[in-house]
Amino acid sequence: MVPVLLVLLLALILFGAGFALKALWWIAIAVLVVWLIGFVVHPAGGTSRRGRWYRW
């Protein structure tokens, strides 16, 4: 009985980790898209630091 519970617990943990990793991938893709849009649609006029929404 104990080995069956351990296997079920392991399956539950692995399923939860897989779901969390997939969610993190979707969040990373969304952040990348927002960053690329901000990089492409930057204000014209060059080197003014006031118009940037990032600090580097």
C-alpha positions, 0 to 999 in steps of 0.5 A: 500500500505504501509503495502505491501511495509513494508512486501516486505522490510522485506522479502528483508532484511531477504533474504539478512541476510540469504544469508550473514549468509550462506556465513559466514558459508562457509567462517568459514568452509574453515578457519577451513579446512585450520587450520586443514591442517596446524595443521596436516601437521606441520613441523617435529622436535618438538618445533621450533617456526620458523616453525609455521604459527600461534603464539600460 
